[in-house]
Amino acid sequence: MRTKAIIIVIALALAGVATALAVNYINSARSEVAASSEPIEVLVAQEDIPRGAAAEELIAGGMITLEEVPQRYVAADAISSERAIEGQVLNTPLSKGEQVTVARFSLPSAAGLAYSVPADQVAIAIPVDEVRGISGMVRPGDRVAVFVTIESPDEAEDDAKVTRLLIAEAKVVAMGTALTAEPPQQQDEEEGGGALVTENREEARAPSVMTLAVPPSDAEKLIFSEEEGSVWVVLLPATAEAAPAAPGRSLQTLFE
């Protein structure tokens, strides 16, 4: 009789344990389901986007925006912060409604120059020196205006020259071989037992070539101006909203 009682007690205890485990499992499953339904903000393409566009352009143009997506539907490596792709370019096309993932973007230096050039423009390199290239302080991503001094058929005197605004605004996509705005790398140099930090000599020199992204018609203007005149580049303010206006100057109008 005592043995039967012990068996019943043990059975009841096991049943209680089994019930507790089942309840815990059900609660855990419910929590997981609820968690998977929690919305998470991720970047989503609002239209079909070809490769090559800069992340900043896509965000500013509203072509990719943050949207709430249930956690269980969030793609692996989906991007939930616009800052995660700053300074990068789209290396593969995006379809409307597609979540933006890390693999879709890469740095211009890794993707290549072609990814930094808008679809309706071309890249053209022009020679610059420390003066015409603004002391080598221009960085990829900056905007510049281009002026040219050239003989003008509009002037009455022979060999008269005029300086005029050639291109009101152009984006710098490369300086020398640099495709990013990162400062030159520094290296330690052991000398006399002490460590001196010096810039790499090759990168410390001002670049002799500036590459601009411009429409083909402006590329024609640049090529002709380089062949026949003297080209100067001026740096535009980062906050400028309108292109500069300049009437042009000749010897007759220089002091007006």
C-alpha positions in Angstrom: 0.0 0.0 0.0 2.8 2.3 0.9 4.5 1.5 -2.4 1.4 2.5 -4.4 1.2 5.8 -2.5 4.8 6.5 -3.3 4.2 5.8 -6.9 1.2 8.1 -7.0 3.2 10.9 -5.4 6.0 10.5 -7.9 3.6 10.4 -10.8 1.9 13.6 -9.6 5.3 15.3 -9.1 6.4 14.3 -12.7 3.0 15.5 -14.0 3.5 18.8 -12.3 7.1 19.2 -13.7 5.8 18.3 -17.2 3.0 20.8 -16.8 5.4 23.5 -15.7 7.8 22.8 -18.6 4.9 22.9 -21.1 3.7 26.2 -19.7 7.2 27.6 -19.9 7.6 26.3 -23.5 4.3 27.9 -24.6 5.2 31.2 -22.9 8.6 31.2 -24.6 7.0 30.4 -28.0 4.5 33.2 -27.5 7.4 35.6 -26.6 9.3 34.6 -29.7 6.3 35.1 -31.9 5.6 38.5 -30.4 9.2 39.5 -30.8 9.3 38.4 -34.4 6.3 40.6 -35.0 8.0 43.7 -33.5 8.7 46.3 -36.2 12.2 47.3 -37.0 13.2 50.3 -39.1 15.3 49.4 -42.2 16.2 51.2 -45.4 13.9 50.2 -48.3 14.2 51.2 -52.0 11.3 53.5 -53.1 11.9 52.9 -56.8 14.1 51.0 -59.2 17.7 52.3 -58.7 20.6 51.7 -61.1 24.1 51.1 -59.7 26.6 53.8 -59.2 24.6 56.4 -57.2 26.1 57.8 -54.0 24.3 56.9 -50.7 23.9 60.6 -49.9 22.2 61.3 -53.2 19.8 58.3 -52.7 18.9 59.5 -49.2 18.5 63.2 -50.1 16.4 62.3 -53.1 14.1 60.0 -51.0 15.0 57.0 -53.3 15.8 55.0 -50.2 14.0 55.7 -46.9 13.5 54.0 -43.5 10.4 51.8 -43.1 9.1 49.6 -40.3 9.3 45.9 -41.2 8.3 43.0 -38.9 11.5 41.5 -37.5 10.8 38.1 -39.0 10.8 39.6 -42.5 14.0 41.7 -42.1 16.7 40.5 -44.5 20.1 39.5 -43.2 22.5 42.4 -43.0 19.7 44.9 -43.6 20.7 48.5 -42.9 18.8 50.3 -40.2 20.8 53.5 -40.1 21.6 56.0 -42.9 25.0 56.7 -41.3 26.0 53.1 -42.0 26.4 53.8 -45.7 27.8 57.4 -45.6 30.5 58.0 -48.3 29.6 54.8 -50.1 28.1 54.0 -53.5 25.6 51.5 -54.8 27.4 48.7 -56.5 24.4 46.7 -57.7 20.9 47.8 -58.8 18.0 47.9 -56.3 14.4 47.1 -57.1 11.5 49.0 -55.7 10.5 47.6 -52.3 13.7 45.8 -51.8 15.5 46.1 -48.4 18.9 47.7 -48.6 21.7 45.4 -47.3 25.3 46.0 -46.5 26.5 44.0 -49.5 24.8 46.5 -51.9 27.2 49.3 -51.0 30.9 49.7 -51.1 33.5 52.5 -50.8 34.3 54.3 -54.1 37.9 53.2 -53.7 36.8 49.6 -53.7 34.0 49.9 -56.3 36.0 51.9 -58.8 35.7 55.4 -60.3 32.8 54.4 -62.6 30.5 54.0 -59.6 31.1 57.7 -58.6 29.9 59.1 -62.0 26.2 59.8 -62.4 24.5 57.9 -65.3 24.0 61.0 -67.5 27.5 62.3 -67.0 31.1 61.4 -67.8 34.4 61.7 -65.9 37.1 63.9 -67.3 40.5 64.6 -65.8 42.1 68.0 -66.1 45.7 69.0 -65.2 46.1 71.2 -62.1 49.0 72.6 -60.1 49.1 73.9 -56.5 47.6 77.3 -57.6 45.0 76.2 -60.2 44.1 73.2 -58.0 43.5 75.2 -54.9 46.7 74.1 -53.1 45.7 70.5 -53.4 43.1 71.0 -50.7 40.1 69.9 -52.8 38.7 66.5 -51.8 36.5 64.0 -53.8 32.9 65.0 -53.2 33.6 68.7 -53.2 31.9 70.9 -55.8 33.9 73.4 -58.0 33.3 76.0 -60.7 35.5 76.2 -63.7 36.7 79.4 -65.4 38.7 79.9 -68.6 40.8 82.7 -70.0 40.9 82.6 -73.8 41.1 84.7 -76.8 37.7 86.2 -77.5 36.3 86.9 -81.0 33.9 89.4 -79.4 36.7 91.8 -78.5 37.5 94.5 -81.0 41.3 94.3 -80.6 43.4 91.5 -82.0 44.6 88.9 -79.5 42.2 90.2 -76.9 41.5 87.8 -74.1 38.5 87.3 -71.8 38.0 85.4 -68.6 34.6 83.8 -68.3 32.7 81.2 -66.2 32.9 78.0 -68.2 31.1 75.5 -65.9 29.0 76.7 -63.0 29.1 73.6 -60.9 30.9 70.2 -61.2 31.4 67.4 -58.7 35.0 66.3 -58.0 35.1 62.5 -58.1 38.9 62.0 -57.7 42.0 63.9 -56.8 45.1 62.3 -58.3 44.4 58.6 -57.6 42.3 59.2 -54.5 38.6 58.4 -54.8 37.6 59.3 -51.2 37.9 62.4 -49.0 39.9 60.5 -46.4 43.1 62.4 -45.3 46.5 61.0 -46.3 47.6 58.1 -44.1 50.4 58.8 -41.7 53.2 56.6 -40.7 55.7 56.4 -37.8 59.4 56.9 -38.6 62.0 55.9 -36.1 64.8 58.4 -36.0 67.3 58.9 -33.2 65.4 56.6 -30.9 62.2 58.7 -31.1 59.1 58.3 -33.2 58.2 61.0 -35.6 54.9 61.0 -37.4 55.3 62.1 -41.0 53.0 62.0 -44.0 53.8 59.6 -46.8 55.9 61.7 -49.2 54.1 60.6 -52.3 50.6 61.4 -50.9 51.8 64.7 -49.3 52.4 66.2 -52.7 49.5 68.1 -54.2 47.7 66.0 -56.9 48.5 67.1 -60.5 45.2 65.8 -61.8 41.6 66.6 -60.9 38.8 64.4 -62.2 35.3 66.0 -62.6 31.9 64.4 -63.3 30.2 66.6 -66.0 27.7 66.3 -68.8 29.2 65.4 -72.2 28.6 68.9 -73.4 30.7 70.4 -70.6 33.4 67.8 -71.3 33.6 69.3 -74.8 34.0 72.8 -73.3 36.7 71.6 -70.9 38.7 69.9 -73.7 38.6 72.9 -76.0 39.5 75.3 -73.2 42.5 73.1 -72.1 43.6 73.1 -75.7 43.2 76.8 -76.5 43.1 78.7 -73.2 44.0 78.6 -69.5 41.6 76.8 -67.1 41.2 77.7 -63.4 39.2 75.9 -60.8 37.4 77.5 -57.8 36.0 75.7 -54.8 32.3 76.2 -54.1 31.1 76.5 -50.5 29.6 73.3 -49.0 26.4 75.3 -48.1 26.0 76.9 -51.5 22.5 76.4 -52.9 22.8 78.3 -56.2 25.5 78.2 -58.8 27.8 81.3 -59.0 27.1 84.1 -61.5 29.9 85.9 -63.2 29.6 88.4 -66.2 33.1 87.7 -67.6 36.1 90.1 -67.7 38.3 91.5 -70.4 41.0 94.2 -70.4 38.2 96.7 -71.1 36.0 95.6 -68.3 38.6 94.5 -65.7 38.2 97.5 -63.4 34.4 98.0 -63.7 
